[in-house]
Amino acid sequence: MHLCIIFSHLIRYHINILLRKLRDYKINKSVIFWIESFLCYRKQRVKINGCFSDWVSVLSGIPQETILGPLLFIIYMSDLPEICKQSVNVVLFADDAKLYKYVINDDDHLQLL
């Protein structure tokens, strides 16, 4: 599964971690509040044959095809290599992450369990 899809589902539960990281980066409080609203307080409706449904709250995910989504993903994932350095190798590129470990002997494969 692509990590952006995973991120969109996790963000609802990990919004406080992301907001803390934004504060650590010294992002303006008004911008942080706007980002929280962008992620948490959205509503949507559909239009079929000219008729609109009622507005409903969006409980998970981030808006797709936005510039902000991948940027927030990068901020959220930025410390992953440091967190994982004892157990696996991590490569981050744009909105993707690769976690891997070389298995050279029997002891190595046991560490993956």
C-alpha positions as CSV (number, residue, x, y, z in Angstrom):
1,M,0.0,0.0,0.0
2,H,1.4,3.4,-0.9
3,L,2.4,5.3,2.2
4,C,0.4,8.4,1.3
5,I,-2.8,6.3,1.6
6,I,-1.6,4.9,4.9
7,F,-0.8,8.4,6.0
8,S,-4.2,9.7,5.1
9,H,-5.8,7.1,7.4
10,L,-3.3,7.5,10.3
11,I,-3.5,11.3,10.3
12,R,-6.8,11.3,12.1
13,Y,-5.2,9.5,15.0
14,H,-1.8,11.1,14.9
15,I,-2.8,14.8,14.3
16,N,-1.2,15.8,17.6
17,I,2.1,14.4,16.6
18,L,2.0,16.3,13.3
19,L,1.0,19.5,15.1
20,R,3.8,19.1,17.6
21,K,6.3,18.7,14.8
22,L,4.9,21.9,13.1
23,R,5.4,23.8,16.4
24,D,8.9,22.4,16.7
25,Y,9.6,23.8,13.2
26,K,8.4,27.2,14.6
27,I,5.4,27.4,12.2
28,N,3.1,30.3,13.0
29,K,0.3,29.3,15.4
30,S,-2.4,30.6,13.0
31,V,-1.0,28.4,10.2
32,I,-1.0,25.4,12.5
33,F,-4.6,26.1,13.4
34,W,-5.5,26.4,9.7
35,I,-3.7,23.1,9.0
36,E,-5.6,21.4,11.9
37,S,-8.9,22.7,10.4
38,F,-7.9,21.6,7.0
39,L,-7.3,18.0,8.3
40,C,-9.9,17.6,11.0
41,Y,-13.0,19.7,10.4
42,R,-14.0,19.1,6.8
43,K,-17.4,18.3,5.4
44,Q,-18.4,17.0,2.0
45,R,-21.4,16.3,-0.1
46,V,-22.2,14.9,-3.5
47,K,-24.2,16.1,-6.5
48,I,-26.2,13.6,-8.6
49,N,-28.4,14.7,-11.4
50,G,-28.3,18.3,-10.1
51,C,-29.4,17.3,-6.6
52,F,-27.0,17.8,-3.6
53,S,-26.8,15.4,-0.7
54,D,-26.7,16.7,2.9
55,W,-23.3,17.8,4.2
56,V,-21.5,15.1,6.3
57,S,-18.3,15.2,8.3
58,V,-15.2,13.6,6.8
59,L,-13.7,11.4,9.5
60,S,-10.4,10.4,8.0
61,G,-8.0,11.0,5.2
62,I,-6.5,14.2,3.7
63,P,-7.8,15.9,0.6
64,Q,-6.2,14.3,-2.4
65,E,-4.4,16.2,-5.2
66,T,-3.3,19.0,-2.8
67,I,0.1,20.5,-2.4
68,L,-0.3,20.5,1.3
69,G,-0.9,16.8,1.7
70,P,2.6,15.6,0.5
71,L,4.3,18.4,2.4
72,L,2.6,17.3,5.7
73,F,3.5,13.7,4.9
74,I,7.1,14.6,4.6
75,I,7.1,16.5,7.9
76,Y,5.3,13.7,9.6
77,M,7.8,11.0,8.3
78,S,10.9,13.1,8.6
79,D,12.1,11.4,11.8
80,L,11.4,7.9,10.6
81,P,15.1,7.1,9.7
82,E,16.2,8.2,13.2
83,I,13.5,6.1,14.9
84,C,14.2,3.0,12.9
85,K,18.0,3.2,12.6
86,Q,18.7,0.4,15.1
87,S,16.4,-2.1,13.4
88,V,16.0,-1.4,9.6
89,N,17.4,0.9,6.9
90,V,15.1,3.7,5.7
91,V,15.2,5.6,2.5
92,L,12.8,8.6,2.1
93,F,12.1,10.1,-1.3
94,A,9.4,12.7,-1.9
95,D,6.2,11.0,-0.6
96,D,7.5,7.5,-0.5
97,A,9.5,5.5,2.1
98,K,11.4,2.2,1.7
99,L,12.3,0.2,4.8
100,Y,14.6,-2.8,4.4
101,K,17.1,-4.9,6.2
102,Y,19.9,-7.1,4.9
103,V,19.5,-10.8,5.9
104,I,23.0,-12.3,5.9
105,N,22.7,-15.0,8.5
106,D,20.1,-16.9,10.7
107,D,20.2,-14.3,13.4
108,D,19.3,-11.5,11.0
109,H,16.1,-13.1,9.9
110,L,15.0,-13.6,13.6
111,Q,15.3,-9.8,14.1
112,L,12.6,-9.3,11.6
113,L,10.0,-11.2,13.5
